[in-house]
Amino acid sequence: MQLESLNKKYDKLQKKYGAKELDSIYNGGCTDNPDICFVFMNPTGRNIASNKEWEGLKAPWIGTKNIWDLFFKIGLLEENIYKKIKRLKSREWTPKFATEVYNSVEKHKYFITNLGKCTQLDARPLPDSVYLEYLELLKKEISIVQPKIIILFGNQVSSIVLNKKISVSQVRKTCFEEVIDRKKYKFYSVYYPVGNGRFNIDKSIEDIKWIIENELVK
């Protein structure tokens, strides 16, 4: 199975749960055994790729700034690309530049996705029931991509994916192991680093650096 085969299912769920005037946002980055799979919540209309007129990648965080602070500070984004991201307004992103950014993501061997692919107009909270409809699809993504470790952002995403009540503050730097399609994967929960969680970005960076050092650096 290829990742693209899941997109029609995401588009169907977008019509059910997302803003009708926006498209689903899928995923992006290294799809062949990446070092890390980063799992966020769901996209919003701030992602310029959700516009129906956009003809480039439908990948997370295109046209946004803050999340790239995290990727730069953990050493997973070149400085010249980061500086351009910080300089550009959302509408100034082009499909070519989005591809350049995600070529960097791929080179640094990580994969970015959301548990929910249903784009909302804003950062309104979604109930667990919506995310649960995406859970098996996320597991299929993971089984296709086969990342070495998976980092879950925030309490809600962590609790749904791990099927247990998770408070990130209580499980920092704790490894959870789950089996997906007969393969064991390592999961970590970290603070959500953008939006209302922006004040926790330093803790997110600290924990991700620790995870990289302890899981990936030999």
Biotite code that builds the C-alpha atoms (Angstrom):
import biotite.structure as struc

atoms = struc.array([
    struc.Atom([0.000, 0.000, 0.000], chain_id="A", res_id=1, res_name="MET", atom_name="CA", element="C"),
    struc.Atom([1.186, 3.515, -0.823], chain_id="A", res_id=2, res_name="GLN", atom_name="CA", element="C"),
    struc.Atom([0.508, 6.641, 1.233], chain_id="A", res_id=3, res_name="LEU", atom_name="CA", element="C"),
    struc.Atom([-1.339, 8.235, -1.685], chain_id="A", res_id=4, res_name="GLU", atom_name="CA", element="C"),
    struc.Atom([-3.934, 5.469, -1.519], chain_id="A", res_id=5, res_name="SER", atom_name="CA", element="C"),
    struc.Atom([-5.120, 6.935, 1.804], chain_id="A", res_id=6, res_name="LEU", atom_name="CA", element="C"),
    struc.Atom([-5.789, 10.412, 0.424], chain_id="A", res_id=7, res_name="ASN", atom_name="CA", element="C"),
    struc.Atom([-9.257, 9.659, -0.919], chain_id="A", res_id=8, res_name="LYS", atom_name="CA", element="C"),
    struc.Atom([-10.288, 8.499, 2.557], chain_id="A", res_id=9, res_name="LYS", atom_name="CA", element="C"),
    struc.Atom([-8.897, 11.693, 4.060], chain_id="A", res_id=10, res_name="TYR", atom_name="CA", element="C"),
    struc.Atom([-10.801, 13.766, 1.493], chain_id="A", res_id=11, res_name="ASP", atom_name="CA", element="C"),
    struc.Atom([-14.020, 11.939, 2.357], chain_id="A", res_id=12, res_name="LYS", atom_name="CA", element="C"),
    struc.Atom([-13.511, 12.709, 6.056], chain_id="A", res_id=13, res_name="LEU", atom_name="CA", element="C"),
    struc.Atom([-12.725, 16.339, 5.188], chain_id="A", res_id=14, res_name="GLN", atom_name="CA", element="C"),
    struc.Atom([-16.221, 16.662, 3.731], chain_id="A", res_id=15, res_name="LYS", atom_name="CA", element="C"),
    struc.Atom([-17.646, 15.154, 6.913], chain_id="A", res_id=16, res_name="LYS", atom_name="CA", element="C"),
    struc.Atom([-15.631, 17.016, 9.559], chain_id="A", res_id=17, res_name="TYR", atom_name="CA", element="C"),
    struc.Atom([-13.646, 19.812, 7.915], chain_id="A", res_id=18, res_name="GLY", atom_name="CA", element="C"),
    struc.Atom([-14.382, 23.210, 6.416], chain_id="A", res_id=19, res_name="ALA", atom_name="CA", element="C"),
    struc.Atom([-16.118, 22.656, 3.086], chain_id="A", res_id=20, res_name="LYS", atom_name="CA", element="C"),
    struc.Atom([-14.127, 25.427, 1.390], chain_id="A", res_id=21, res_name="GLU", atom_name="CA", element="C"),
    struc.Atom([-10.764, 23.894, 2.339], chain_id="A", res_id=22, res_name="LEU", atom_name="CA", element="C"),
    struc.Atom([-8.849, 20.768, 1.340], chain_id="A", res_id=23, res_name="ASP", atom_name="CA", element="C"),
    struc.Atom([-7.383, 18.038, 3.495], chain_id="A", res_id=24, res_name="SER", atom_name="CA", element="C"),
    struc.Atom([-3.749, 18.279, 4.481], chain_id="A", res_id=25, res_name="ILE", atom_name="CA", element="C"),
    struc.Atom([-2.005, 14.921, 4.221], chain_id="A", res_id=26, res_name="TYR", atom_name="CA", element="C"),
    struc.Atom([1.627, 14.472, 5.298], chain_id="A", res_id=27, res_name="ASN", atom_name="CA", element="C"),
    struc.Atom([5.162, 15.040, 4.044], chain_id="A", res_id=28, res_name="GLY", atom_name="CA", element="C"),
    struc.Atom([8.847, 14.345, 4.408], chain_id="A", res_id=29, res_name="GLY", atom_name="CA", element="C"),
    struc.Atom([10.850, 11.127, 4.472], chain_id="A", res_id=30, res_name="CYS", atom_name="CA", element="C"),
    struc.Atom([8.573, 8.162, 3.761], chain_id="A", res_id=31, res_name="THR", atom_name="CA", element="C"),
    struc.Atom([11.184, 5.394, 3.847], chain_id="A", res_id=32, res_name="ASP", atom_name="CA", element="C"),
    struc.Atom([12.036, 4.409, 7.432], chain_id="A", res_id=33, res_name="ASN", atom_name="CA", element="C"),
    struc.Atom([12.536, 7.959, 8.759], chain_id="A", res_id=34, res_name="PRO", atom_name="CA", element="C"),
    struc.Atom([14.276, 8.541, 12.055], chain_id="A", res_id=35, res_name="ASP", atom_name="CA", element="C"),
    struc.Atom([11.219, 10.337, 13.469], chain_id="A", res_id=36, res_name="ILE", atom_name="CA", element="C"),
    struc.Atom([7.524, 10.595, 12.683], chain_id="A", res_id=37, res_name="CYS", atom_name="CA", element="C"),
    struc.Atom([6.021, 13.746, 14.222], chain_id="A", res_id=38, res_name="PHE", atom_name="CA", element="C"),
    struc.Atom([2.259, 13.536, 14.840], chain_id="A", res_id=39, res_name="VAL", atom_name="CA", element="C"),
    struc.Atom([0.329, 16.770, 15.382], chain_id="A", res_id=40, res_name="PHE", atom_name="CA", element="C"),
    struc.Atom([-3.418, 17.350, 15.888], chain_id="A", res_id=41, res_name="MET", atom_name="CA", element="C"),
    struc.Atom([-5.124, 18.676, 12.754], chain_id="A", res_id=42, res_name="ASN", atom_name="CA", element="C"),
    struc.Atom([-4.488, 21.443, 10.216], chain_id="A", res_id=43, res_name="PRO", atom_name="CA", element="C"),
    struc.Atom([-6.152, 24.853, 10.005], chain_id="A", res_id=44, res_name="THR", atom_name="CA", element="C"),
    struc.Atom([-6.801, 27.318, 7.235], chain_id="A", res_id=45, res_name="GLY", atom_name="CA", element="C"),
    struc.Atom([-3.539, 29.074, 8.118], chain_id="A", res_id=46, res_name="ARG", atom_name="CA", element="C"),
    struc.Atom([-1.903, 26.356, 6.041], chain_id="A", res_id=47, res_name="ASN", atom_name="CA", element="C"),
    struc.Atom([-1.954, 27.919, 2.578], chain_id="A", res_id=48, res_name="ILE", atom_name="CA", element="C"),
    struc.Atom([-1.874, 24.461, 0.991], chain_id="A", res_id=49, res_name="ALA", atom_name="CA", element="C"),
    struc.Atom([-5.447, 23.896, 2.200], chain_id="A", res_id=50, res_name="SER", atom_name="CA", element="C"),
    struc.Atom([-6.683, 26.429, -0.358], chain_id="A", res_id=51, res_name="ASN", atom_name="CA", element="C"),
    struc.Atom([-8.356, 24.675, -3.253], chain_id="A", res_id=52, res_name="LYS", atom_name="CA", element="C"),
    struc.Atom([-6.367, 26.814, -5.703], chain_id="A", res_id=53, res_name="GLU", atom_name="CA", element="C"),
    struc.Atom([-3.030, 25.592, -4.300], chain_id="A", res_id=54, res_name="TRP", atom_name="CA", element="C"),
    struc.Atom([-1.265, 23.338, -6.803], chain_id="A", res_id=55, res_name="GLU", atom_name="CA", element="C"),
    struc.Atom([1.634, 22.121, -4.679], chain_id="A", res_id=56, res_name="GLY", atom_name="CA", element="C"),
    struc.Atom([2.180, 19.705, -1.807], chain_id="A", res_id=57, res_name="LEU", atom_name="CA", element="C"),
    struc.Atom([-0.729, 19.227, 0.581], chain_id="A", res_id=58, res_name="LYS", atom_name="CA", element="C"),
    struc.Atom([1.661, 18.894, 3.518], chain_id="A", res_id=59, res_name="ALA", atom_name="CA", element="C"),
    struc.Atom([1.504, 20.168, 7.131], chain_id="A", res_id=60, res_name="PRO", atom_name="CA", element="C"),
    struc.Atom([2.501, 23.683, 8.204], chain_id="A", res_id=61, res_name="TRP", atom_name="CA", element="C"),
    struc.Atom([2.945, 25.200, 4.732], chain_id="A", res_id=62, res_name="ILE", atom_name="CA", element="C"),
    struc.Atom([2.720, 28.990, 4.959], chain_id="A", res_id=63, res_name="GLY", atom_name="CA", element="C"),
    struc.Atom([3.152, 29.059, 8.747], chain_id="A", res_id=64, res_name="THR", atom_name="CA", element="C"),
    struc.Atom([6.117, 30.151, 10.847], chain_id="A", res_id=65, res_name="LYS", atom_name="CA", element="C"),
    struc.Atom([6.124, 29.052, 14.479], chain_id="A", res_id=66, res_name="ASN", atom_name="CA", element="C"),
    struc.Atom([6.509, 25.296, 14.145], chain_id="A", res_id=67, res_name="ILE", atom_name="CA", element="C"),
    struc.Atom([9.634, 25.739, 12.060], chain_id="A", res_id=68, res_name="TRP", atom_name="CA", element="C"),
    struc.Atom([11.261, 27.370, 15.121], chain_id="A", res_id=69, res_name="ASP", atom_name="CA", element="C"),
    struc.Atom([11.122, 23.939, 16.741], chain_id="A", res_id=70, res_name="LEU", atom_name="CA", element="C"),
    struc.Atom([12.522, 22.051, 13.764], chain_id="A", res_id=71, res_name="PHE", atom_name="CA", element="C"),
    struc.Atom([15.345, 24.565, 13.363], chain_id="A", res_id=72, res_name="PHE", atom_name="CA", element="C"),
    struc.Atom([16.274, 24.525, 17.051], chain_id="A", res_id=73, res_name="LYS", atom_name="CA", element="C"),
    struc.Atom([16.466, 20.731, 17.170], chain_id="A", res_id=74, res_name="ILE", atom_name="CA", element="C"),
    struc.Atom([18.795, 20.755, 14.156], chain_id="A", res_id=75, res_name="GLY", atom_name="CA", element="C"),
    struc.Atom([16.373, 19.454, 11.541], chain_id="A", res_id=76, res_name="LEU", atom_name="CA", element="C"),
    struc.Atom([16.196, 22.464, 9.206], chain_id="A", res_id=77, res_name="LEU", atom_name="CA", element="C"),
    struc.Atom([18.872, 24.443, 7.376], chain_id="A", res_id=78, res_name="GLU", atom_name="CA", element="C"),
    struc.Atom([19.390, 28.013, 8.511], chain_id="A", res_id=79, res_name="GLU", atom_name="CA", element="C"),
    struc.Atom([18.893, 29.550, 5.054], chain_id="A", res_id=80, res_name="ASN", atom_name="CA", element="C"),
    struc.Atom([15.502, 27.851, 4.664], chain_id="A", res_id=81, res_name="ILE", atom_name="CA", element="C"),
    struc.Atom([14.495, 28.779, 8.208], chain_id="A", res_id=82, res_name="TYR", atom_name="CA", element="C"),
    struc.Atom([15.366, 32.438, 7.642], chain_id="A", res_id=83, res_name="LYS", atom_name="CA", element="C"),
    struc.Atom([13.305, 32.486, 4.447], chain_id="A", res_id=84, res_name="LYS", atom_name="CA", element="C"),
    struc.Atom([10.341, 30.936, 6.266], chain_id="A", res_id=85, res_name="ILE", atom_name="CA", element="C"),
    struc.Atom([10.545, 33.646, 8.938], chain_id="A", res_id=86, res_name="LYS", atom_name="CA", element="C"),
    struc.Atom([10.779, 36.366, 6.307], chain_id="A", res_id=87, res_name="ARG", atom_name="CA", element="C"),
    struc.Atom([7.916, 35.289, 4.045], chain_id="A", res_id=88, res_name="LEU", atom_name="CA", element="C"),
    struc.Atom([4.269, 36.104, 4.613], chain_id="A", res_id=89, res_name="LYS", atom_name="CA", element="C"),
    struc.Atom([1.910, 33.149, 4.264], chain_id="A", res_id=90, res_name="SER", atom_name="CA", element="C"),
    struc.Atom([0.625, 34.217, 0.862], chain_id="A", res_id=91, res_name="ARG", atom_name="CA", element="C"),
    struc.Atom([4.203, 34.542, -0.395], chain_id="A", res_id=92, res_name="GLU", atom_name="CA", element="C"),
    struc.Atom([4.903, 30.827, -0.106], chain_id="A", res_id=93, res_name="TRP", atom_name="CA", element="C"),
    struc.Atom([4.974, 29.147, -3.518], chain_id="A", res_id=94, res_name="THR", atom_name="CA", element="C"),
    struc.Atom([4.602, 25.469, -4.401], chain_id="A", res_id=95, res_name="PRO", atom_name="CA", element="C"),
    struc.Atom([8.286, 25.526, -5.365], chain_id="A", res_id=96, res_name="LYS", atom_name="CA", element="C"),
    struc.Atom([9.342, 26.835, -1.955], chain_id="A", res_id=97, res_name="PHE", atom_name="CA", element="C"),
    struc.Atom([7.080, 24.334, -0.169], chain_id="A", res_id=98, res_name="ALA", atom_name="CA", element="C"),
    struc.Atom([8.853, 21.570, -2.080], chain_id="A", res_id=99, res_name="THR", atom_name="CA", element="C"),
    struc.Atom([12.219, 23.053, -1.075], chain_id="A", res_id=100, res_name="GLU", atom_name="CA", element="C"),
    struc.Atom([11.180, 22.990, 2.586], chain_id="A", res_id=101, res_name="VAL", atom_name="CA", element="C"),
    struc.Atom([9.991, 19.408, 2.405], chain_id="A", res_id=102, res_name="TYR", atom_name="CA", element="C"),
    struc.Atom([13.098, 18.325, 0.515], chain_id="A", res_id=103, res_name="ASN", atom_name="CA", element="C"),
    struc.Atom([14.960, 19.521, 3.606], chain_id="A", res_id=104, res_name="SER", atom_name="CA", element="C"),
    struc.Atom([12.566, 17.570, 5.845], chain_id="A", res_id=105, res_name="VAL", atom_name="CA", element="C"),
    struc.Atom([13.207, 14.458, 3.771], chain_id="A", res_id=106, res_name="GLU", atom_name="CA", element="C"),
    struc.Atom([16.983, 14.991, 3.829], chain_id="A", res_id=107, res_name="LYS", atom_name="CA", element="C"),
    struc.Atom([16.904, 15.200, 7.620], chain_id="A", res_id=108, res_name="HIS", atom_name="CA", element="C"),
    struc.Atom([14.955, 11.925, 7.702], chain_id="A", res_id=109, res_name="LYS", atom_name="CA", element="C"),
    struc.Atom([11.726, 12.903, 9.395], chain_id="A", res_id=110, res_name="TYR", atom_name="CA", element="C"),
    struc.Atom([8.067, 12.639, 8.491], chain_id="A", res_id=111, res_name="PHE", atom_name="CA", element="C"),
    struc.Atom([5.346, 15.109, 9.491], chain_id="A", res_id=112, res_name="ILE", atom_name="CA", element="C"),
    struc.Atom([1.692, 14.220, 9.780], chain_id="A", res_id=113, res_name="THR", atom_name="CA", element="C"),
    struc.Atom([-1.455, 14.996, 11.759], chain_id="A", res_id=114, res_name="ASN", atom_name="CA", element="C"),
    struc.Atom([-3.710, 12.532, 13.540], chain_id="A", res_id=115, res_name="LEU", atom_name="CA", element="C"),
    struc.Atom([-6.681, 14.340, 11.985], chain_id="A", res_id=116, res_name="GLY", atom_name="CA", element="C"),
    struc.Atom([-6.408, 15.535, 8.394], chain_id="A", res_id=117, res_name="LYS", atom_name="CA", element="C"),
    struc.Atom([-9.652, 17.542, 8.479], chain_id="A", res_id=118, res_name="CYS", atom_name="CA", element="C"),
    struc.Atom([-8.700, 21.181, 7.962], chain_id="A", res_id=119, res_name="THR", atom_name="CA", element="C"),
    struc.Atom([-10.665, 23.678, 10.055], chain_id="A", res_id=120, res_name="GLN", atom_name="CA", element="C"),
    struc.Atom([-10.992, 27.404, 9.466], chain_id="A", res_id=121, res_name="LEU", atom_name="CA", element="C"),
    struc.Atom([-9.327, 28.053, 12.812], chain_id="A", res_id=122, res_name="ASP", atom_name="CA", element="C"),
    struc.Atom([-7.812, 26.218, 15.772], chain_id="A", res_id=123, res_name="ALA", atom_name="CA", element="C"),
    struc.Atom([-11.138, 25.124, 17.253], chain_id="A", res_id=124, res_name="ARG", atom_name="CA", element="C"),
    struc.Atom([-10.921, 22.014, 19.458], chain_id="A", res_id=125, res_name="PRO", atom_name="CA", element="C"),
    struc.Atom([-12.109, 18.738, 17.967], chain_id="A", res_id=126, res_name="LEU", atom_name="CA", element="C"),
    struc.Atom([-13.757, 15.995, 20.024], chain_id="A", res_id=127, res_name="PRO", atom_name="CA", element="C"),
    struc.Atom([-12.033, 12.669, 20.551], chain_id="A", res_id=128, res_name="ASP", atom_name="CA", element="C"),
    struc.Atom([-14.692, 11.015, 18.383], chain_id="A", res_id=129, res_name="SER", atom_name="CA", element="C"),
    struc.Atom([-13.385, 12.813, 15.273], chain_id="A", res_id=130, res_name="VAL", atom_name="CA", element="C"),
    struc.Atom([-9.770, 11.894, 15.924], chain_id="A", res_id=131, res_name="TYR", atom_name="CA", element="C"),
    struc.Atom([-10.758, 8.293, 16.584], chain_id="A", res_id=132, res_name="LEU", atom_name="CA", element="C"),
    struc.Atom([-12.079, 8.052, 13.020], chain_id="A", res_id=133, res_name="GLU", atom_name="CA", element="C"),
    struc.Atom([-8.558, 8.778, 11.813], chain_id="A", res_id=134, res_name="TYR", atom_name="CA", element="C"),
    struc.Atom([-6.718, 6.442, 14.173], chain_id="A", res_id=135, res_name="LEU", atom_name="CA", element="C"),
    struc.Atom([-6.647, 3.361, 11.946], chain_id="A", res_id=136, res_name="GLU", atom_name="CA", element="C"),
    struc.Atom([-5.565, 5.510, 9.011], chain_id="A", res_id=137, res_name="LEU", atom_name="CA", element="C"),
    struc.Atom([-2.687, 6.900, 11.070], chain_id="A", res_id=138, res_name="LEU", atom_name="CA", element="C"),
    struc.Atom([-1.663, 3.351, 11.933], chain_id="A", res_id=139, res_name="LYS", atom_name="CA", element="C"),
    struc.Atom([-1.658, 2.507, 8.231], chain_id="A", res_id=140, res_name="LYS", atom_name="CA", element="C"),
    struc.Atom([0.571, 5.534, 7.598], chain_id="A", res_id=141, res_name="GLU", atom_name="CA", element="C"),
    struc.Atom([2.961, 4.334, 10.277], chain_id="A", res_id=142, res_name="ILE", atom_name="CA", element="C"),
    struc.Atom([3.045, 0.790, 8.899], chain_id="A", res_id=143, res_name="SER", atom_name="CA", element="C"),
    struc.Atom([3.830, 2.146, 5.418], chain_id="A", res_id=144, res_name="ILE", atom_name="CA", element="C"),
    struc.Atom([6.480, 4.641, 6.522], chain_id="A", res_id=145, res_name="VAL", atom_name="CA", element="C"),
    struc.Atom([7.978, 2.539, 9.373], chain_id="A", res_id=146, res_name="GLN", atom_name="CA", element="C"),
    struc.Atom([9.639, 5.285, 11.420], chain_id="A", res_id=147, res_name="PRO", atom_name="CA", element="C"),
    struc.Atom([12.255, 4.464, 14.037], chain_id="A", res_id=148, res_name="LYS", atom_name="CA", element="C"),
    struc.Atom([10.463, 6.545, 16.689], chain_id="A", res_id=149, res_name="ILE", atom_name="CA", element="C"),
    struc.Atom([7.161, 8.415, 16.830], chain_id="A", res_id=150, res_name="ILE", atom_name="CA", element="C"),
    struc.Atom([6.661, 11.699, 18.666], chain_id="A", res_id=151, res_name="ILE", atom_name="CA", element="C"),
    struc.Atom([3.092, 12.586, 19.653], chain_id="A", res_id=152, res_name="LEU", atom_name="CA", element="C"),
    struc.Atom([2.280, 16.213, 20.417], chain_id="A", res_id=153, res_name="PHE", atom_name="CA", element="C"),
    struc.Atom([-0.073, 17.013, 23.266], chain_id="A", res_id=154, res_name="GLY", atom_name="CA", element="C"),
    struc.Atom([-2.343, 15.193, 25.704], chain_id="A", res_id=155, res_name="ASN", atom_name="CA", element="C"),
    struc.Atom([-5.250, 14.550, 23.376], chain_id="A", res_id=156, res_name="GLN", atom_name="CA", element="C"),
    struc.Atom([-3.282, 13.065, 20.478], chain_id="A", res_id=157, res_name="VAL", atom_name="CA", element="C"),
    struc.Atom([-1.141, 11.016, 22.861], chain_id="A", res_id=158, res_name="SER", atom_name="CA", element="C"),
    struc.Atom([-4.146, 9.638, 24.735], chain_id="A", res_id=159, res_name="SER", atom_name="CA", element="C"),
    struc.Atom([-5.957, 8.595, 21.559], chain_id="A", res_id=160, res_name="ILE", atom_name="CA", element="C"),
    struc.Atom([-2.975, 7.019, 19.834], chain_id="A", res_id=161, res_name="VAL", atom_name="CA", element="C"),
    struc.Atom([-1.750, 5.193, 22.940], chain_id="A", res_id=162, res_name="LEU", atom_name="CA", element="C"),
    struc.Atom([-5.277, 4.308, 24.100], chain_id="A", res_id=163, res_name="ASN", atom_name="CA", element="C"),
    struc.Atom([-4.661, 5.491, 27.657], chain_id="A", res_id=164, res_name="LYS", atom_name="CA", element="C"),
    struc.Atom([-5.039, 8.727, 29.566], chain_id="A", res_id=165, res_name="LYS", atom_name="CA", element="C"),
    struc.Atom([-1.856, 10.697, 28.993], chain_id="A", res_id=166, res_name="ILE", atom_name="CA", element="C"),
    struc.Atom([-0.717, 13.890, 30.678], chain_id="A", res_id=167, res_name="SER", atom_name="CA", element="C"),
    struc.Atom([2.476, 14.975, 28.958], chain_id="A", res_id=168, res_name="VAL", atom_name="CA", element="C"),
    struc.Atom([3.776, 16.625, 32.134], chain_id="A", res_id=169, res_name="SER", atom_name="CA", element="C"),
    struc.Atom([3.748, 13.202, 33.835], chain_id="A", res_id=170, res_name="GLN", atom_name="CA", element="C"),
    struc.Atom([5.386, 11.172, 31.052], chain_id="A", res_id=171, res_name="VAL", atom_name="CA", element="C"),
    struc.Atom([8.181, 13.380, 29.743], chain_id="A", res_id=172, res_name="ARG", atom_name="CA", element="C"),
    struc.Atom([11.009, 11.296, 28.243], chain_id="A", res_id=173, res_name="LYS", atom_name="CA", element="C"),
    struc.Atom([8.995, 8.104, 28.779], chain_id="A", res_id=174, res_name="THR", atom_name="CA", element="C"),
    struc.Atom([8.966, 5.517, 26.012], chain_id="A", res_id=175, res_name="CYS", atom_name="CA", element="C"),
    struc.Atom([5.744, 3.681, 25.179], chain_id="A", res_id=176, res_name="PHE", atom_name="CA", element="C"),
    struc.Atom([5.866, 0.631, 22.932], chain_id="A", res_id=177, res_name="GLU", atom_name="CA", element="C"),
    struc.Atom([2.933, -0.312, 20.734], chain_id="A", res_id=178, res_name="GLU", atom_name="CA", element="C"),
    struc.Atom([2.553, -2.963, 18.033], chain_id="A", res_id=179, res_name="VAL", atom_name="CA", element="C"),
    struc.Atom([1.182, -1.926, 14.647], chain_id="A", res_id=180, res_name="ILE", atom_name="CA", element="C"),
    struc.Atom([0.818, -4.534, 11.900], chain_id="A", res_id=181, res_name="ASP", atom_name="CA", element="C"),
    struc.Atom([3.012, -6.974, 13.858], chain_id="A", res_id=182, res_name="ARG", atom_name="CA", element="C"),
    struc.Atom([5.853, -4.483, 14.241], chain_id="A", res_id=183, res_name="LYS", atom_name="CA", element="C"),
    struc.Atom([6.816, -2.826, 17.531], chain_id="A", res_id=184, res_name="LYS", atom_name="CA", element="C"),
    struc.Atom([7.171, 0.980, 17.541], chain_id="A", res_id=185, res_name="TYR", atom_name="CA", element="C"),
    struc.Atom([8.496, 3.407, 20.140], chain_id="A", res_id=186, res_name="LYS", atom_name="CA", element="C"),
    struc.Atom([6.295, 6.397, 21.035], chain_id="A", res_id=187, res_name="PHE", atom_name="CA", element="C"),
    struc.Atom([7.056, 9.514, 23.073], chain_id="A", res_id=188, res_name="TYR", atom_name="CA", element="C"),
    struc.Atom([4.679, 12.257, 24.172], chain_id="A", res_id=189, res_name="SER", atom_name="CA", element="C"),
    struc.Atom([5.846, 15.877, 24.196], chain_id="A", res_id=190, res_name="VAL", atom_name="CA", element="C"),
    struc.Atom([4.171, 19.213, 24.818], chain_id="A", res_id=191, res_name="TYR", atom_name="CA", element="C"),
    struc.Atom([2.235, 20.757, 21.955], chain_id="A", res_id=192, res_name="TYR", atom_name="CA", element="C"),
    struc.Atom([4.555, 23.592, 20.862], chain_id="A", res_id=193, res_name="PRO", atom_name="CA", element="C"),
    struc.Atom([2.332, 26.017, 18.908], chain_id="A", res_id=194, res_name="VAL", atom_name="CA", element="C"),
    struc.Atom([-0.897, 27.933, 19.334], chain_id="A", res_id=195, res_name="GLY", atom_name="CA", element="C"),
    struc.Atom([-2.021, 27.853, 22.960], chain_id="A", res_id=196, res_name="ASN", atom_name="CA", element="C"),
    struc.Atom([0.951, 25.607, 23.685], chain_id="A", res_id=197, res_name="GLY", atom_name="CA", element="C"),
    struc.Atom([3.524, 28.074, 22.400], chain_id="A", res_id=198, res_name="ARG", atom_name="CA", element="C"),
    struc.Atom([4.770, 28.791, 25.932], chain_id="A", res_id=199, res_name="PHE", atom_name="CA", element="C"),
    struc.Atom([5.798, 25.107, 26.168], chain_id="A", res_id=200, res_name="ASN", atom_name="CA", element="C"),
    struc.Atom([7.994, 25.098, 23.057], chain_id="A", res_id=201, res_name="ILE", atom_name="CA", element="C"),
    struc.Atom([11.230, 25.144, 25.081], chain_id="A", res_id=202, res_name="ASP", atom_name="CA", element="C"),
    struc.Atom([10.118, 22.005, 26.939], chain_id="A", res_id=203, res_name="LYS", atom_name="CA", element="C"),
    struc.Atom([9.239, 20.384, 23.623], chain_id="A", res_id=204, res_name="SER", atom_name="CA", element="C"),
    struc.Atom([12.673, 21.204, 22.237], chain_id="A", res_id=205, res_name="ILE", atom_name="CA", element="C"),
    struc.Atom([14.398, 19.915, 25.382], chain_id="A", res_id=206, res_name="GLU", atom_name="CA", element="C"),
    struc.Atom([12.522, 16.617, 25.290], chain_id="A", res_id=207, res_name="ASP", atom_name="CA", element="C"),
    struc.Atom([12.955, 16.038, 21.548], chain_id="A", res_id=208, res_name="ILE", atom_name="CA", element="C"),
    struc.Atom([16.694, 16.701, 21.800], chain_id="A", res_id=209, res_name="LYS", atom_name="CA", element="C"),
    struc.Atom([16.841, 14.171, 24.645], chain_id="A", res_id=210, res_name="TRP", atom_name="CA", element="C"),
    struc.Atom([14.877, 11.615, 22.610], chain_id="A", res_id=211, res_name="ILE", atom_name="CA", element="C"),
    struc.Atom([17.180, 12.062, 19.610], chain_id="A", res_id=212, res_name="ILE", atom_name="CA", element="C"),
    struc.Atom([20.273, 11.758, 21.765], chain_id="A", res_id=213, res_name="GLU", atom_name="CA", element="C"),
    struc.Atom([19.049, 8.632, 23.534], chain_id="A", res_id=214, res_name="ASN", atom_name="CA", element="C"),
    struc.Atom([17.278, 6.841, 20.694], chain_id="A", res_id=215, res_name="GLU", atom_name="CA", element="C"),
    struc.Atom([19.047, 7.840, 17.493], chain_id="A", res_id=216, res_name="LEU", atom_name="CA", element="C"),
    struc.Atom([22.589, 8.966, 18.252], chain_id="A", res_id=217, res_name="VAL", atom_name="CA", element="C"),
    struc.Atom([24.914, 5.994, 18.437], chain_id="A", res_id=218, res_name="LYS", atom_name="CA", element="C"),
])
